[in-house]
Amino acid sequence: MLGALFYFIYAYRTYIYEGIQLLDFLNLVVNFGIVLLISIWLISKSEVKNILNFVILFVFVIYLFVLHSFVTYINIPDYITQEYIGNPYVNIERINFIPFKTIYSNLFGRVVAPVTIMQTVGNLFLLLPLAFALLSLKIINNKYKAIIVIFLTTVFIEMFQLLDNFIASGYKYSEGGQRAIDIDDILLNTLGGLIGIVLFFIYKKLFLCKVLDRKNFTTEI
């Protein structure tokens, strides 16, 4: 819970300032509370036997808050202060169903910039820490279950963003929502999860085995 406390202090100092409105404080508390509940559940499932596990868990909790702020953050004041005009709709222009279209455009299209490259790389590494932490903390003990969880997580993120766009489109200045729903995000997130699983097994083989060997050697002495 120490990681959650650190993040709350950071978020409070970043978003809460003199003259802050009640809605802004409510926004912070609600978003923080959602991830806090998820973090508590994951902590209860974690197996922490040494200081290394504690460090991984600490970083993992902070990662969950950062992940939420990027992909599933709910800006409550926007839904309360803006005028609701009704007639929500799905903005097809913000949806891509063609695999590799966005990846190719970001990396090899007519307009390739650092921001488009970073967007692609960011999606690749977005869920990598999640896969690594799930296995290293033994929240999940099976690599196949881990990749299923990663896949379902990225699908949930895209569906959440689609729903967020749909709800926001009913408000006056939403312009159909601000989030992009892209099958390439699912592909990159899932691939990143696979990389996280591979890194876990490398970590397990090169590091954890050495730690266990040292413990056994010390016990024998």
C-alpha positions, -999 to 999 in steps of 0.1 A, spaced: 0 0 0 30 22 3 31 26 -35 -5 37 -35 2 63 -8 31 77 -27 10 80 -59 -19 97 -40 5 123 -26 19 129 -60 -15 132 -76 -28 154 -48 2 178 -52 -3 178 -89 -40 183 -92 -51 198 -59 -41 235 -55 -55 266 -39 -90 274 -51 -96 238 -62 -132 229 -69 -151 201 -52 -155 183 -85 -117 182 -90 -112 167 -56 -140 142 -63 -124 133 -96 -91 125 -79 -107 104 -51 -129 84 -75 -101 76 -99 -77 68 -71 -103 47 -53 -110 25 -83 -73 16 -88 -68 13 -50 -95 -14 -48 -79 -33 -77 -45 -29 -61 -57 -43 -27 -71 -73 -45 -39 -80 -64 -18 -75 -33 -39 -101 -15 -31 -125 -43 6 -118 -44 33 -139 -29 60 -118 -13 88 -138 3 118 -115 0 129 -79 -5 130 -83 -43 94 -94 -44 85 -64 -22 103 -40 -47 84 -56 -76 51 -53 -58 58 -17 -49 67 -7 -85 37 -28 -98 12 -9 -77 26 25 -89 25 11 -124 -13 3 -120 -20 39 -111 1 52 -140 -16 28 -164 -50 39 -153 -41 76 -158 -32 69 -194 -58 45 -206 -89 44 -184 -89 77 -166 -124 91 -160 -126 129 -161 -157 134 -140 -160 172 -142 -164 169 -180 -196 149 -176 -210 172 -150 -201 207 -162 -207 203 -199 -241 206 -215 -256 172 -223 -274 174 -257 -282 137 -261 -280 116 -292 -247 98 -284 -231 80 -314 -201 59 -323 -174 80 -341 -163 55 -368 -133 78 -377 -117 70 -343 -120 32 -349 -95 11 -369 -104 -26 -376 -76 -32 -401 -46 -50 -386 -12 -33 -389 -27 -2 -406 -18 22 -377 15 5 -370 26 9 -407 13 45 -407 32 54 -375 65 39 -386 65 41 -424 37 65 -434 40 99 -450 42 117 -417 66 98 -393 75 118 -362 90 109 -328 55 111 -313 41 85 -337 71 62 -330 67 67 -293 30 59 -296 38 26 -312 66 17 -288 44 28 -258 16 4 -269 41 -24 -272 54 -19 -237 21 -8 -221 12 -42 -206 47 -58 -204 51 -49 -167 17 -64 -160 27 -98 -175 60 -98 -157 45 -88 -123 16 -114 -125 41 -142 -129 69 -130 -106 45 -123 -78 27 -156 -85 -6 -140 -89 -8 -162 -119 14 -194 -121 7 -203 -157 22 -185 -187 -8 -194 -209 -32 -179 -183 -10 -148 -181 -12 -142 -219 -50 -147 -217 -52 -121 -190 -31 -97 -210 -53 -102 -241 -85 -97 -221 -71 -67 -204 -62 -50 -237 -96 -59 -251 -112 -44 -220 -92 -12 -224 -103 -7 -260 -140 -15 -251 -138 10 -222 -124 37 -245 -152 29 -270 -178 33 -243 -162 64 -230 -163 79 -265 -199 69 -269 -210 85 -236 -189 116 -242 -204 121 -277 -237 131 -262 -221 162 -247 -219 195 -266 -181 199 -270 -170 163 -271 -165 160 -308 -173 123 -306 -148 115 -279 -111 118 -277 -99 82 -275 -89 61 -305 -100 24 -307 -75 4 -327 -70 -33 -333 -33 -26 -336 -33 -15 -299 -46 -50 -290 -19 -66 -312 9 -45 -297 -3 -48 -261 -6 -86 -265 29 -88 -280 42 -67 -252 26 -92 -228 44 -120 -245 77 -101 -242 70 -96 -205 65 -134 -201 98 -141 -219 116 -116 -196 101 -133 -166 115 -167 -176 149 -151 -183 148 -134 -149 138 -167 -133 165 -187 -150 194 -162 -146 186 -145 -113 162 -165 -92 181 -198 -98 213 -182 -86 196 -169 -55 182 -203 -47 216 -219 -53 232 -195 -28 206 -202 -2 211 -240 -6 249 -236 -5 246 -215 27 223 -241 43 246 -269 35 275 -250 52 
